[in-house]
Amino acid sequence: MRRIPVLVAVVVLAAAPLSACAQEKPELRPTRSEGEGAWYESTKAERHEYCEAYRAHDPQHPISIPTYASEESRDEFADDFYNVLKRKC
């Protein structure tokens, strides 16, 4: 008669890890902004050019903002990229 409660306990304990797998995982948010994504997608030479233009502050040679698939408006993306340049350069 003791076999039935032991068998039930084994089944319940075996099912517990499976129920944890069935739970929905929280949605992961990207850790990089779109401006940082554009920075990391650029080549080393392009990054060097961005930093030189940023340091020069020359209106005759403005920073060329890279094209990057973004949900932000062009101005928002440019501000984000400029903030990345502040940190990286």
N, C-alpha and C positions, 0 to 999 in steps of 0.2 A: 503494500500500500504506500510506502514512502517513495516509490519510483515516480509516481505521477507528479507530486509537487517538485521533485528534483528536475524532472523533464520539463515542466512548465518554466521553472527558473532558468534553465539552460536556454530555452527558446526565447524567453524575454531578454536575457542578457545578450544573446546573439543578434537580436533584432535592434537593439539600442544603437549600435554604431551605424546601421543602415538608415535609421531615421534621421540621424545627424547629417548624413550625406544628402538626404532628400530636401533639406531646408534650402531656401534660396540664399545665395551668396549676395552680400551687399554689392551694389554697383561701385566699381572703382573709378575714381575721378582721376583725370590726368594730372600728373604732378608738375608738368611744364605748361607754361603759357604758350600761346601760339607764336609770340615773338621769340621765345626761347627755342621753340621747335624750328623756326626759320634759322636761328643762329646755329643750332647743331646740325642742320641739313646743309649749311654752306660749307664751302671748302676752306682750308686754312688760309689760302691766298685771299679769298673774299672776306674772311674775318679780319685779316690784316688791313684790307682796304677800308672796311667799315670803321675800324678803330682809328685809322689815320684821319679819316674824314671827321670822325667824332671829336678827336683831339684838336683838329685844325680850326673848327668852328668858322669855316670860310663860306660865306653865302654864295660865292662864285662856284664852289665845288661842294654842293650839299651831299648829304649822306643818301646813297641810293638804297631805297627800301626794297628788299627782295620780294619777289612774288611768292606767295604762299597760300595754300588753300585755307581760308579762314572764315569763320562765321562773323567775325567782327567787321565793322565798316573799315574802309581804307584808313581813315584818320585814327580810329581806335587801335588798329593794328600798328600803325606808324608810331603812336605813343608807346605802345607795349614794346615794340622793337627798340625804340630809343631808350626805354628804361633798362632793357637788357644790355644795351651798349654802356650805360652808366655803370652797371655792375661788372661787366666783363672787361671793359677797356680800362 
